[in-house]
Amino acid sequence: MRRLYVVLVLGVGALLLSSCTLISPNAAPQHLTRSQVGFGLLDKTIPKTGGAKVRFITQPVYIVDATNHLSPSSRIVPSPPSLATVIAQLLIGPTAIEKSAGYTSALPATLVMVSAAVRAGVGYLNFATPLNTLSRSSQLLAVGQLVLTAQEVGATNGIVINVAGVVQHLLMPNGQRATLVTSKNFQVLLNA
């Protein structure tokens, strides 16, 4: 009986504390002039960088649509886009709106990118874990997502995936495996 009483008192106390705030809202907010905002927060350039600016652009990434095909979706990335920043956006997965429309990702939520770079038109992706633990259909879609997204960032000659320094043999739609896969290999997965 004593435990029930303690839990009840704690519950009522939590309810009371959650219904109030420690900071009261200002009934008459004050307008700050530009000169009153410090740290260079309103400057057109990044403070203390000698005039550096950050520009953003939209970049397509490929996600799995409701029909289990790959479809492009836009993400905002710093300009110029790099393979690492775009793949990082792909690994985040579909947005809440895309999820509500039935879009998913075949890439595991736990997939960690170690590095990504484009050299001579080939994208080199280094991951912490392999994709071969996925089902065949998920492997195809995951590799398709990566190769089609990488092509949009300059990996026009395909991608190579490494895990712990070991080149992976990637599954292609024709059932064969290759260490270098191109977007041509995965065109059949696009939503036509």
Buried (B, 14 or more C-beta within 10 A) or exposed (E): EEEEEEEEEEEEEEEEEEEEEEEEEEEEEEEEEEEEEEEEEEEEEEEEEEEEEEEEEEBBBBBBBEEEBBBBBEBEBEBEBBBBBBBBBBBEBBBEEBEEEEBBBBBBEEBEBEEBEBEEEBBBBBBEEBBEEBEEEBBBBBBBBBBBBBBBBBBBBBBBBBBEEEEBBBBBBEEEEBEBBBBEBBEBBBEE
